[in-house]
Every structure is written in C-alpha cells, then in structure tokens.
Amino acid sequence: MKKIILGITITLLISTCTSKKNIFLVKFYEGEFDEIGVPSGYLNSEGDTIIPIGKYYYCYTDTISDFGMVIEKKLEKY
C-alpha cells in the first residue's frame, strides 16, 4: 500500500514539474504590411506590451515562443 501511494505521489510531482506554460509573444506593427522598416513590437499572450513598437529596426518572426531574431536600429546588427 505504501508503495502505491509513493508511486502515485512521485507521478503527480513529475507531471506538475514538467508541465510547460504556454508563453509566447505575438508581433504587431503599424501600417498595412509587415515589411523591413515598418515599426513593430510584440505582445505577450495576455495582451501586455513586452517589446514596444519601434524599439528594433525589424522583427523577423510573427510569433516568438522560444527564440526570436531582431535587427537593432542604430547598429543594424542581429
């Protein structure tokens, strides 16, 4: 009986530790089309501004979940 309870407890602990929250950023931009030079920024999944519009010269992806690329405004570096 103790082994069963211990097994259930360990299984529940592992499942709660490995659950990943669905966190991502969604791109928004000014203008009709998303092109290089058009001011853009990112919102999180709750609608809060994480990267303000115009901070970077260009943001490449429309959704960032693990990794994203941007070009800095003045240095033009990735």
Backbone torsions as a table, in degrees:
resi	resn	phi	psi	omega
1	MET	NA	-42.2	179.5
2	LYS	-64.0	-36.5	179.7
3	LYS	-66.1	-37.8	179.3
4	ILE	-66.3	-46.2	179.1
5	ILE	-63.0	-42.1	177.8
6	LEU	-62.9	-42.9	178.5
7	GLY	-62.6	-43.1	178.4
8	ILE	-64.7	-42.6	179.7
9	THR	-62.3	-45.4	179.1
10	ILE	-64.1	-41.8	178.8
11	THR	-61.5	-43.8	178.9
12	LEU	-65.5	-40.2	178.4
13	LEU	-64.0	-43.1	179.4
14	ILE	-64.9	-42.3	-178.6
15	SER	-67.2	-34.1	178.3
16	THR	-76.2	-31.2	179.8
17	CYS	-75.1	-29.2	-176.4
18	THR	-94.0	-6.8	179.4
19	SER	-70.1	130.9	-176.7
20	LYS	-105.9	131.4	176.4
21	LYS	-71.2	142.7	-179.4
22	ASN	-83.4	84.6	-178.2
23	ILE	-107.6	128.1	178.8
24	PHE	-154.5	163.0	176.9
25	LEU	-115.9	140.9	-179.5
26	VAL	-117.7	133.9	-177.7
27	LYS	-76.6	140.8	169.2
28	PHE	-132.1	151.8	-175.2
29	TYR	-148.1	159.3	175.4
30	GLU	-89.5	144.2	177.8
31	GLY	102.2	178.4	-176.1
32	GLU	-81.8	-36.8	-176.4
33	PHE	-123.8	154.7	176.0
34	ASP	-91.9	99.6	-178.6
35	GLU	-128.9	166.0	175.9
36	ILE	-61.5	131.0	-179.4
37	GLY	96.3	-14.8	176.9
38	VAL	-79.8	124.8	-179.2
39	PRO	-57.9	131.4	179.5
40	SER	-143.9	164.7	178.9
41	GLY	-153.5	-172.0	-178.2
42	TYR	-134.5	140.6	173.4
43	LEU	-109.6	149.0	173.8
44	ASN	-83.3	178.8	-176.0
45	SER	-66.3	-13.3	178.2
46	GLU	-97.3	-1.9	178.0
47	GLY	92.8	5.6	178.1
48	ASP	-84.1	141.5	177.9
49	THR	-74.0	121.4	179.0
50	ILE	-101.7	-47.8	175.0
51	ILE	-115.6	111.2	-176.3
52	PRO	-65.9	152.8	-178.6
53	ILE	-61.5	132.7	178.7
54	GLY	87.0	-0.3	-179.8
55	LYS	-66.6	-40.7	179.1
56	TYR	-113.8	152.1	-179.3
57	TYR	-62.3	-44.7	177.5
58	TYR	-151.5	139.4	176.8
59	CYS	-113.2	124.2	-170.0
60	TYR	-77.6	-39.1	-172.1
61	THR	-102.8	150.9	178.9
62	ASP	-83.1	-22.3	177.3
63	THR	-139.0	131.0	177.1
64	ILE	-112.5	122.4	176.2
65	SER	-115.4	-41.7	179.3
66	ASP	-124.5	-33.9	-173.0
67	PHE	-148.5	137.1	178.2
68	GLY	-141.1	155.3	179.8
69	MET	-121.6	138.1	176.6
70	VAL	-137.9	160.7	173.7
71	ILE	-109.5	129.6	177.1
72	GLU	-69.0	147.5	-173.3
73	LYS	-65.7	-55.3	-173.3
74	LYS	-85.2	-38.4	-175.6
75	LEU	-85.1	-17.9	-174.9
76	GLU	50.8	44.4	176.6
77	LYS	-110.4	152.7	177.7
78	TYR	-79.2	NA	NA
